[in-house]
Amino acid sequence: MMTFNKKLENIKTYEAGKPIELVVREFGIEPKDIIKLASNENPYGCSPKVQKAVVEIVSNMALYPDDSMTKLKNALSSRFEVNDENIIIGSGSDQVIEFLMHAKADSNSKILINSVTFAMYEIYARHVGAEIIRTASEHHDLEEFYTLYKEQNPDIIFLCTPNNPTGDAIDSSDMFEFLDKIDSDTLVVVDGAYMEYGQAKDKSKKIEPKTIVERYENVIYLGTFSKAYGLGGMRVGYGIANEKIIKELYKLRPPFNITTLSLEAASVALADEEFVNKSISLSFDEMNRYEEFASQQKIDIINSFTNFVTLCLNEKQNSSEISTKLLQRGMIVRDLSGYGMNAIRVTVGTHEQNSKFFELFAELI
Ligand SMILES: *Cc1c(COP(=O)(O)O)cnc(C)c1O
């Protein structure tokens, strides 16, 4: 009988938001009748300039991509006022998390994360056999993080701000005060996958990669094109840090990890600030409707700095049941029972998509 790496035994396969194709197959619903509000993608798609640019280069697929990624790196370094040497690009920021784990941790390591946070931190930690330490608090409580840091001496600390799947965010002043107290051999990862939304809603949540690079040699900032930029299907993310960290991560990077199309799409998307700002502002307008809806329905909603809302259900409502029933009606949302919460996470969609959600949800509860 085939045996496998023991470290894999306790890993649960990551459950991505159910793709539309699966709902078509399982429930026989027409793709046009399915609404996916499960993976925090931008419901307005991406900049129309991206589509145009990608079509223009689509005839040039035979050659390997430009592995120096100069165009995208230049675009990122001028946007964030850092140097190209401070940047690594991953197939999603997910891949950068994977590199970080392998660069810093092994089976003797401890990884400190928030009790409820992005599932991939734990999965990658398990790949290397590291021990996971979680806070008790559901929301990032930096005092608790500091106490656990002192007690446990972790090798890596993950801070996700704004946090997925709760939507809350850390004040930048609190963040920097915390980072100032961490020793230089502890790697701190600041995951800003939703930072474009968070900083637009509240300036005090804004954390700039530049500040991180200037002040800390042990901190890395992560960003992605999958959320506000509307390029989830292109798989592009990045890490920005001191060049010594980036150099180590480069040792783990497979060559040509970003396709030609993805590199082009991300470069063009980054330049179209107007598109991104517009989608962010539409998203927050629509979020107001979720807040009104939740208050009408007497459901708690967590104040969100992202493009999703987390609806905390009461004891009479069951998040798994409700998500399944929504799914049978062609509405894909994220059940958070796997995170120990009786809650569902809903990506803020377009006006029509949200109206449909309100209608179905009100019917079910
Ligand atoms: C979506 C997400 C990412 C990364 O997404 P990629 O598509 O891999 O770039 C990272 N962190 C959090 C918290 C996310 O929600």
The ligand as an SDF file (V2000), in Angstrom:
LIG
                    3D

 15 15  0  0  0  0  0  0  0  0999 V2000
   -8.0550   36.1190   -1.3130 C   0  0  0  0  0  0  0  0  0  0  0  0
   -7.0540   36.1820   -0.2380 C   0  0  0  0  0  0  0  0  0  0  0  0
   -5.6800   35.9930   -0.4460 C   0  0  0  0  0  0  0  0  0  0  0  0
   -4.9890   35.6040   -1.6910 C   0  0  0  0  0  0  0  0  0  0  0  0
   -5.6330   35.4040   -2.7800 O   0  0  0  0  0  0  0  0  0  0  0  0
   -4.8440   35.0220   -4.1070 P   0  0  0  0  0  0  0  0  0  0  0  0
   -5.9590   34.8720   -5.0480 O   0  0  0  0  0  0  0  0  0  0  0  0
   -4.0790   33.7910   -3.8420 O   0  0  0  0  0  0  0  0  0  0  0  0
   -3.9640   36.1950   -4.4020 O   0  0  0  0  0  0  0  0  0  0  0  0
   -4.8010   36.1290    0.6020 C   0  0  0  0  0  0  0  0  0  0  0  0
   -5.2400   36.4340    1.8030 N   0  0  0  0  0  0  0  0  0  0  0  0
   -6.5370   36.6250    2.0570 C   0  0  0  0  0  0  0  0  0  0  0  0
   -6.9350   36.9840    3.4130 C   0  0  0  0  0  0  0  0  0  0  0  0
   -7.4890   36.4960    1.0570 C   0  0  0  0  0  0  0  0  0  0  0  0
   -8.7740   36.6510    1.3400 O   0  0  0  0  0  0  0  0  0  0  0  0
  1  2  1  0
  2  3  1  0
  2 14  2  0
  3  4  1  0
  3 10  2  0
  4  5  1  0
  5  6  1  0
  6  7  2  0
  6  8  1  0
  6  9  1  0
 10 11  1  0
 11 12  2  0
 12 13  1  0
 12 14  1  0
 14 15  1  0
M  END
$$$$
